[in-house]
Amino acid sequence: MVDTLSIFPIMDDMNPTIRAEMTAEFQRVEALARELFPQYRTARVPRLTFFIKGRNAGVAKLGDWEVSINEYLGAQNREMIFNTISHEIASVS
């Protein structure tokens, strides 16, 4: 009998350090957007959420005023995710 857990490990919550880095980048970019764009200064802060499935690096949900970032892809390529965070904040604003 093959141990499928060793072949296909269950994905637990992402590494807290990686999530903290993504959250810090979100806060940095969000503060920069408030500084650079006067019309965005009075807007409420978008909610930051995470997901782990799919090919999208991130999604801006205008109706929910939310930016959702793919944690799994973020663990694979942080530079891409940092670019995605700024892109999604621009999409919300």
N, CA, C and O atoms as CSV, one atom per row, in Angstrom:
chain,resi,resn,atom,element,x,y,z
A,1,MET,N,N,0.840,-1.183,0.000
A,1,MET,CA,C,0.000,0.000,0.000
A,1,MET,C,C,0.888,1.252,0.000
A,1,MET,O,O,1.858,1.328,0.755
A,2,VAL,N,N,0.559,2.214,-0.834
A,2,VAL,CA,C,1.332,3.442,-0.969
A,2,VAL,C,C,0.814,4.486,0.010
A,2,VAL,O,O,-0.393,4.682,0.151
A,3,ASP,N,N,1.732,5.141,0.672
A,3,ASP,CA,C,1.366,6.224,1.587
A,3,ASP,C,C,1.143,7.495,0.769
A,3,ASP,O,O,2.099,8.178,0.403
A,4,THR,N,N,-0.129,7.809,0.484
A,4,THR,CA,C,-0.435,8.960,-0.369
A,4,THR,C,C,-0.122,10.292,0.304
A,4,THR,O,O,0.079,11.294,-0.381
A,5,LEU,N,N,-0.077,10.316,1.634
A,5,LEU,CA,C,0.241,11.575,2.312
A,5,LEU,C,C,1.672,12.007,2.054
A,5,LEU,O,O,1.958,13.204,2.019
A,6,SER,N,N,2.581,11.051,1.872
A,6,SER,CA,C,3.959,11.438,1.591
A,6,SER,C,C,4.116,11.902,0.141
A,6,SER,O,O,4.993,12.711,-0.164
A,7,ILE,N,N,3.261,11.385,-0.754
A,7,ILE,CA,C,3.316,11.794,-2.153
A,7,ILE,C,C,2.576,13.117,-2.358
A,7,ILE,O,O,3.071,14.012,-3.043
A,8,PHE,N,N,1.404,13.232,-1.769
A,8,PHE,CA,C,0.564,14.425,-1.900
A,8,PHE,C,C,0.283,14.982,-0.510
A,8,PHE,O,O,-0.778,14.713,0.053
A,9,PRO,N,N,1.209,15.749,0.056
A,9,PRO,CA,C,0.996,16.259,1.413
A,9,PRO,C,C,-0.199,17.212,1.475
A,9,PRO,O,O,-0.460,17.976,0.545
A,10,ILE,N,N,-0.893,17.145,2.569
A,10,ILE,CA,C,-2.018,18.045,2.795
A,10,ILE,C,C,-1.464,19.442,3.025
A,10,ILE,O,O,-0.504,19.623,3.775
A,11,MET,N,N,-2.070,20.425,2.378
A,11,MET,CA,C,-1.585,21.801,2.516
A,11,MET,C,C,-2.225,22.433,3.744
A,11,MET,O,O,-3.429,22.688,3.774
A,12,ASP,N,N,-1.414,22.677,4.738
A,12,ASP,CA,C,-1.884,23.371,5.936
A,12,ASP,C,C,-1.910,24.856,5.642
A,12,ASP,O,O,-1.576,25.286,4.538
A,13,ASP,N,N,-2.312,25.644,6.640
A,13,ASP,CA,C,-2.230,27.086,6.475
A,13,ASP,C,C,-0.800,27.451,6.088
A,13,ASP,O,O,0.160,26.817,6.526
A,14,MET,N,N,-0.681,28.466,5.275
A,14,MET,CA,C,0.625,28.862,4.772
A,14,MET,C,C,1.543,29.247,5.935
A,14,MET,O,O,1.087,29.597,7.024
A,15,ASN,N,N,2.799,29.175,5.678
A,15,ASN,CA,C,3.813,29.571,6.634
A,15,ASN,C,C,3.489,30.979,7.152
A,15,ASN,O,O,3.327,31.905,6.356
A,16,PRO,N,N,3.395,31.147,8.470
A,16,PRO,CA,C,3.036,32.474,9.011
A,16,PRO,C,C,4.008,33.576,8.601
A,16,PRO,O,O,3.606,34.734,8.486
A,17,THR,N,N,5.272,33.242,8.378
A,17,THR,CA,C,6.251,34.242,7.959
A,17,THR,C,C,5.925,34.760,6.564
A,17,THR,O,O,6.008,35.961,6.309
A,18,ILE,N,N,5.558,33.864,5.668
A,18,ILE,CA,C,5.218,34.262,4.302
A,18,ILE,C,C,3.950,35.107,4.302
A,18,ILE,O,O,3.878,36.125,3.614
A,19,ARG,N,N,2.957,34.690,5.069
A,19,ARG,CA,C,1.718,35.466,5.148
A,19,ARG,C,C,1.990,36.849,5.745
A,19,ARG,O,O,1.405,37.839,5.305
A,20,ALA,N,N,2.864,36.920,6.732
A,20,ALA,CA,C,3.211,38.207,7.343
A,20,ALA,C,C,3.915,39.112,6.335
A,20,ALA,O,O,3.675,40.319,6.318
A,21,GLU,N,N,4.786,38.541,5.491
A,21,GLU,CA,C,5.451,39.327,4.453
A,21,GLU,C,C,4.442,39.878,3.446
A,21,GLU,O,O,4.539,41.034,3.034
A,22,MET,N,N,3.481,39.056,3.057
A,22,MET,CA,C,2.451,39.512,2.113
A,22,MET,C,C,1.577,40.590,2.743
A,22,MET,O,O,1.206,41.557,2.077
A,23,THR,N,N,1.249,40.430,4.008
A,23,THR,CA,C,0.437,41.421,4.704
A,23,THR,C,C,1.196,42.738,4.840
A,23,THR,O,O,0.620,43.810,4.656
A,24,ALA,N,N,2.482,42.661,5.160
A,24,ALA,CA,C,3.300,43.878,5.277
A,24,ALA,C,C,3.401,44.591,3.934
A,24,ALA,O,O,3.332,45.819,3.878
A,25,GLU,N,N,3.565,43.835,2.855
A,25,GLU,CA,C,3.630,44.447,1.519
A,25,GLU,C,C,2.292,45.085,1.161
A,25,GLU,O,O,2.261,46.166,0.572
A,26,PHE,N,N,1.191,44.430,1.508
A,26,PHE,CA,C,-0.138,44.993,1.271
A,26,PHE,C,C,-0.274,46.330,1.997
A,26,PHE,O,O,-0.739,47.309,1.412
A,27,GLN,N,N,0.125,46.377,3.256
A,27,GLN,CA,C,0.023,47.606,4.047
A,27,GLN,C,C,0.916,48.702,3.481
A,27,GLN,O,O,0.523,49.868,3.455
A,28,ARG,N,N,2.117,48.339,3.025
A,28,ARG,CA,C,3.031,49.319,2.442
A,28,ARG,C,C,2.456,49.923,1.168
A,28,ARG,O,O,2.468,51.141,0.991
A,29,VAL,N,N,1.957,49.077,0.290
A,29,VAL,CA,C,1.419,49.554,-0.993
A,29,VAL,C,C,0.134,50.351,-0.762
A,29,VAL,O,O,-0.102,51.360,-1.427
A,30,GLU,N,N,-0.681,49.904,0.164
A,30,GLU,CA,C,-1.930,50.606,0.457
A,30,GLU,C,C,-1.642,52.002,0.996
A,30,GLU,O,O,-2.312,52.960,0.609
A,31,ALA,N,N,-0.664,52.135,1.877
A,31,ALA,CA,C,-0.269,53.445,2.409
A,31,ALA,C,C,0.307,54.329,1.304
A,31,ALA,O,O,0.038,55.530,1.270
A,32,LEU,N,N,1.086,53.751,0.413
A,32,LEU,CA,C,1.649,54.501,-0.710
A,32,LEU,C,C,0.542,55.008,-1.634
A,32,LEU,O,O,0.603,56.139,-2.117
A,33,ALA,N,N,-0.458,54.179,-1.877
A,33,ALA,CA,C,-1.586,54.597,-2.720
A,33,ALA,C,C,-2.324,55.774,-2.087
A,33,ALA,O,O,-2.744,56.693,-2.790
A,34,ARG,N,N,-2.481,55.749,-0.779
A,34,ARG,CA,C,-3.141,56.870,-0.083
A,34,ARG,C,C,-2.325,58.148,-0.199
A,34,ARG,O,O,-2.881,59.241,-0.307
A,35,GLU,N,N,-1.017,58.009,-0.177
A,35,GLU,CA,C,-0.133,59.167,-0.279
A,35,GLU,C,C,-0.146,59.759,-1.695
A,35,GLU,O,O,-0.134,60.979,-1.860
A,36,LEU,N,N,-0.172,58.902,-2.700
A,36,LEU,CA,C,-0.040,59.359,-4.080
A,36,LEU,C,C,-1.352,59.759,-4.753
A,36,LEU,O,O,-1.353,60.587,-5.663
A,37,PHE,N,N,-2.464,59.180,-4.315
A,37,PHE,CA,C,-3.737,59.402,-5.000
A,37,PHE,C,C,-4.765,60.013,-4.051
A,37,PHE,O,O,-5.337,59.308,-3.220
A,38,PRO,N,N,-5.002,61.322,-4.171
A,38,PRO,CA,C,-5.914,62.011,-3.246
A,38,PRO,C,C,-7.313,61.391,-3.187
A,38,PRO,O,O,-7.912,61.326,-2.114
A,39,GLN,N,N,-7.833,60.939,-4.318
A,39,GLN,CA,C,-9.182,60.374,-4.321
A,39,GLN,C,C,-9.258,59.068,-3.528
A,39,GLN,O,O,-10.345,58.657,-3.123
A,40,TYR,N,N,-8.123,58.416,-3.303
A,40,TYR,CA,C,-8.095,57.149,-2.568
A,40,TYR,C,C,-7.940,57.368,-1.061
A,40,TYR,O,O,-8.184,56.455,-0.272
A,41,ARG,N,N,-7.536,58.572,-0.664
A,41,ARG,CA,C,-7.260,58.849,0.758
A,41,ARG,C,C,-8.468,58.644,1.656
A,41,ARG,O,O,-8.330,58.213,2.800
A,42,THR,N,N,-9.646,58.951,1.143
A,42,THR,CA,C,-10.838,58.840,1.975
A,42,THR,C,C,-11.519,57.478,1.875
A,42,THR,O,O,-12.487,57.217,2.589
A,43,ALA,N,N,-11.032,56.623,1.011
A,43,ALA,CA,C,-11.628,55.288,0.862
A,43,ALA,C,C,-11.256,54.412,2.053
A,43,ALA,O,O,-10.204,54.587,2.667
A,44,ARG,N,N,-12.131,53.473,2.366
A,44,ARG,CA,C,-11.802,52.553,3.456
A,44,ARG,C,C,-10.724,51.568,2.984
A,44,ARG,O,O,-10.547,51.360,1.784
A,45,VAL,N,N,-10.026,50.982,3.920
A,45,VAL,CA,C,-8.953,50.038,3.597
A,45,VAL,C,C,-9.577,48.734,3.095
A,45,VAL,O,O,-10.451,48.174,3.757
A,46,PRO,N,N,-9.136,48.247,1.937
A,46,PRO,CA,C,-9.673,46.967,1.451
A,46,PRO,C,C,-9.293,45.830,2.403
A,46,PRO,O,O,-8.230,45.840,3.025
A,47,ARG,N,N,-10.179,44.868,2.493
A,47,ARG,CA,C,-9.908,43.695,3.312
A,47,ARG,C,C,-8.943,42.795,2.544
A,47,ARG,O,O,-9.093,42.617,1.336
A,48,LEU,N,N,-7.958,42.230,3.232
A,48,LEU,CA,C,-6.991,41.325,2.621
A,48,LEU,C,C,-7.343,39.898,3.008
A,48,LEU,O,O,-7.425,39.571,4.192
A,49,THR,N,N,-7.552,39.045,2.002
A,49,THR,CA,C,-7.818,37.635,2.245
A,49,THR,C,C,-6.858,36.801,1.403
A,49,THR,O,O,-6.182,37.313,0.512
A,50,PHE,N,N,-6.816,35.518,1.704
A,50,PHE,CA,C,-5.913,34.608,1.020
A,50,PHE,C,C,-6.662,33.377,0.532
A,50,PHE,O,O,-7.651,32.954,1.131
A,51,PHE,N,N,-6.172,32.810,-0.570
A,51,PHE,CA,C,-6.692,31.533,-1.065
A,51,PHE,C,C,-5.516,30.702,-1.552
A,51,PHE,O,O,-4.411,31.220,-1.712
A,52,ILE,N,N,-5.751,29.399,-1.790
A,52,ILE,CA,C,-4.630,28.534,-2.164
A,52,ILE,C,C,-4.853,27.764,-3.460
A,52,ILE,O,O,-3.956,27.038,-3.889
A,53,LYS,N,N,-5.995,27.891,-4.091
A,53,LYS,CA,C,-6.260,27.118,-5.299
A,53,LYS,C,C,-6.375,28.013,-6.521
A,53,LYS,O,O,-6.737,29.185,-6.418
A,54,GLY,N,N,-6.065,27.447,-7.670
A,54,GLY,CA,C,-6.239,28.164,-8.918
A,54,GLY,C,C,-4.946,28.759,-9.444
A,54,GLY,O,O,-3.889,28.681,-8.817
A,55,ARG,N,N,-5.072,29.358,-10.626
A,55,ARG,CA,C,-3.908,29.939,-11.291
A,55,ARG,C,C,-3.810,31.447,-11.125
A,55,ARG,O,O,-2.774,32.037,-11.434
A,56,ASN,N,N,-4.867,32.075,-10.644
A,56,ASN,CA,C,-4.827,33.527,-10.441
A,56,ASN,C,C,-3.933,33.857,-9.261
A,56,ASN,O,O,-4.042,33.246,-8.198
A,57,ALA,N,N,-3.055,34.820,-9.450
A,57,ALA,CA,C,-2.186,35.249,-8.355
A,57,ALA,C,C,-2.953,36.109,-7.360
A,57,ALA,O,O,-2.638,36.128,-6.170
A,58,GLY,N,N,-3.958,36.819,-7.854
A,58,GLY,CA,C,-4.750,37.669,-6.977
A,58,GLY,C,C,-6.023,38.113,-7.658
A,58,GLY,O,O,-6.157,38.036,-8.880
A,59,VAL,N,N,-6.962,38.582,-6.843
A,59,VAL,CA,C,-8.247,39.031,-7.349
A,59,VAL,C,C,-8.676,40.260,-6.556
A,59,VAL,O,O,-8.578,40.283,-5.329
A,60,ALA,N,N,-9.150,41.279,-7.264
A,60,ALA,CA,C,-9.749,42.445,-6.611
A,60,ALA,C,C,-11.256,42.282,-6.690
A,60,ALA,O,O,-11.814,42.167,-7.781
A,61,LYS,N,N,-11.916,42.272,-5.546
A,61,LYS,CA,C,-13.372,42.117,-5.494
A,61,LYS,C,C,-13.973,43.466,-5.119
A,61,LYS,O,O,-14.056,43.829,-3.946
A,62,LEU,N,N,-14.389,44.197,-6.149
A,62,LEU,CA,C,-14.865,45.566,-5.928
A,62,LEU,C,C,-16.090,45.630,-5.039
A,62,LEU,O,O,-16.157,46.470,-4.142
A,63,GLY,N,N,-17.060,44.759,-5.270
A,63,GLY,CA,C,-18.290,44.784,-4.483
A,63,GLY,C,C,-18.056,44.519,-3.012
A,63,GLY,O,O,-18.772,45.039,-2.156
A,64,ASP,N,N,-17.050,43.707,-2.718
A,64,ASP,CA,C,-16.735,43.369,-1.332
A,64,ASP,C,C,-15.613,44.231,-0.761
A,64,ASP,O,O,-15.268,44.117,0.415
A,65,TRP,N,N,-15.042,45.105,-1.613
A,65,TRP,CA,C,-13.902,45.950,-1.241
A,65,TRP,C,C,-12.822,45.073,-0.610
A,65,TRP,O,O,-12.413,45.270,0.535
A,66,GLU,N,N,-12.376,44.093,-1.408
A,66,GLU,CA,C,-11.471,43.064,-0.914
A,66,GLU,C,C,-10.377,42.780,-1.940
A,66,GLU,O,O,-10.616,42.803,-3.147
A,67,VAL,N,N,-9.182,42.516,-1.440
A,67,VAL,CA,C,-8.071,42.045,-2.264
A,67,VAL,C,C,-7.738,40.647,-1.760
A,67,VAL,O,O,-7.462,40.449,-0.577
A,68,SER,N,N,-7.769,39.686,-2.669
A,68,SER,CA,C,-7.519,38.296,-2.302
A,68,SER,C,C,-6.263,37.820,-3.032
A,68,SER,O,O,-6.148,37.981,-4.247
A,69,ILE,N,N,-5.332,37.239,-2.293
A,69,ILE,CA,C,-4.037,36.853,-2.820
A,69,ILE,C,C,-3.857,35.334,-2.697
A,69,ILE,O,O,-4.233,34.735,-1.689
A,70,ASN,N,N,-3.281,34.726,-3.731
A,70,ASN,CA,C,-3.024,33.292,-3.742
A,70,ASN,C,C,-1.768,33.001,-2.921
A,70,ASN,O,O,-0.651,33.295,-3.348
A,71,GLU,N,N,-1.969,32.419,-1.737
A,71,GLU,CA,C,-0.855,32.118,-0.839
A,71,GLU,C,C,0.107,31.097,-1.433
A,71,GLU,O,O,1.324,31.209,-1.283
A,72,TYR,N,N,-0.445,30.117,-2.098
A,72,TYR,CA,C,0.391,29.051,-2.653
A,72,TYR,C,C,1.370,29.625,-3.682
A,72,TYR,O,O,2.564,29.329,-3.644
A,73,LEU,N,N,0.851,30.450,-4.603
A,73,LEU,CA,C,1.735,31.063,-5.589
A,73,LEU,C,C,2.701,32.047,-4.924
A,73,LEU,O,O,3.833,32.216,-5.375
A,74,GLY,N,N,2.248,32.683,-3.865
A,74,GLY,CA,C,3.117,33.604,-3.140
A,74,GLY,C,C,4.308,32.916,-2.510
A,74,GLY,O,O,5.397,33.484,-2.433
A,75,ALA,N,N,4.097,31.685,-2.058
A,75,ALA,CA,C,5.212,30.922,-1.494
A,75,ALA,C,C,6.200,30.517,-2.584
A,75,ALA,O,O,7.392,30.358,-2.320
A,76,GLN,N,N,5.702,30.352,-3.809
A,76,GLN,CA,C,6.552,29.934,-4.919
A,76,GLN,C,C,7.353,31.100,-5.510
A,76,GLN,O,O,8.505,30.933,-5.911
A,77,ASN,N,N,6.731,32.276,-5.559
A,77,ASN,CA,C,7.362,33.410,-6.237
A,77,ASN,C,C,6.908,34.705,-5.558
A,77,ASN,O,O,5.900,35.293,-5.948
A,78,ARG,N,N,7.640,35.136,-4.562
A,78,ARG,CA,C,7.232,36.320,-3.790
A,78,ARG,C,C,7.264,37.600,-4.609
A,78,ARG,O,O,6.406,38.464,-4.427
A,79,GLU,N,N,8.224,37.741,-5.498
A,79,GLU,CA,C,8.299,38.966,-6.299
A,79,GLU,C,C,7.044,39.130,-7.156
A,79,GLU,O,O,6.509,40.232,-7.277
A,80,MET,N,N,6.579,38.035,-7.746
A,80,MET,CA,C,5.366,38.089,-8.546
A,80,MET,C,C,4.165,38.502,-7.676
A,80,MET,O,O,3.332,39.306,-8.095
A,81,ILE,N,N,4.093,37.947,-6.476
A,81,ILE,CA,C,2.968,38.265,-5.595
A,81,ILE,C,C,3.037,39.717,-5.150
A,81,ILE,O,O,2.001,40.373,-5.041
A,82,PHE,N,N,4.231,40.233,-4.889
A,82,PHE,CA,C,4.336,41.638,-4.501
A,82,PHE,C,C,3.865,42.540,-5.637
A,82,PHE,O,O,3.229,43.563,-5.383
A,83,ASN,N,N,4.161,42.183,-6.874
A,83,ASN,CA,C,3.635,42.936,-8.020
A,83,ASN,C,C,2.125,42.794,-8.114
A,83,ASN,O,O,1.428,43.747,-8.463
A,84,THR,N,N,1.627,41.620,-7.808
A,84,THR,CA,C,0.183,41.373,-7.855
A,84,THR,C,C,-0.543,42.214,-6.814
A,84,THR,O,O,-1.621,42.743,-7.084
A,85,ILE,N,N,0.036,42.341,-5.636
A,85,ILE,CA,C,-0.601,43.127,-4.575
A,85,ILE,C,C,-0.807,44.565,-5.026
A,85,ILE,O,O,-1.891,45.120,-4.851
A,86,SER,N,N,0.220,45.170,-5.604
A,86,SER,CA,C,0.061,46.556,-6.077
A,86,SER,C,C,-0.944,46.636,-7.207
A,86,SER,O,O,-1.697,47.606,-7.293
A,87,HIS,N,N,-0.973,45.637,-8.073
A,87,HIS,CA,C,-1.933,45.618,-9.176
A,87,HIS,C,C,-3.365,45.528,-8.642
A,87,HIS,O,O,-4.250,46.238,-9.120
A,88,GLU,N,N,-3.592,44.670,-7.669
A,88,GLU,CA,C,-4.946,44.495,-7.131
A,88,GLU,C,C,-5.407,45.715,-6.347
A,88,GLU,O,O,-6.586,46.065,-6.395
A,89,ILE,N,N,-4.510,46.364,-5.633
A,89,ILE,CA,C,-4.890,47.600,-4.934
A,89,ILE,C,C,-5.266,48.677,-5.949
A,89,ILE,O,O,-6.225,49.421,-5.746
A,90,ALA,N,N,-4.508,48.757,-7.039
A,90,ALA,CA,C,-4.857,49.715,-8.093
A,90,ALA,C,C,-6.224,49.388,-8.700
A,90,ALA,O,O,-6.969,50.293,-9.078
A,91,SER,N,N,-6.546,48.124,-8.792
A,91,SER,CA,C,-7.851,47.728,-9.359
A,91,SER,C,C,-9.001,48.102,-8.436
A,91,SER,O,O,-10.091,48.430,-8.906
A,92,VAL,N,N,-8.771,48.057,-7.143
A,92,VAL,CA,C,-9.830,48.404,-6.179
A,92,VAL,C,C,-10.035,49.903,-6.122
A,92,VAL,O,O,-11.159,50.371,-5.940
A,93,SER,N,N,-8.959,50.662,-6.275
A,93,SER,CA,C,-9.063,52.112,-6.066
A,93,SER,C,C,-9.659,52.860,-7.219
A,93,SER,O,O,-9.796,54.082,-7.157
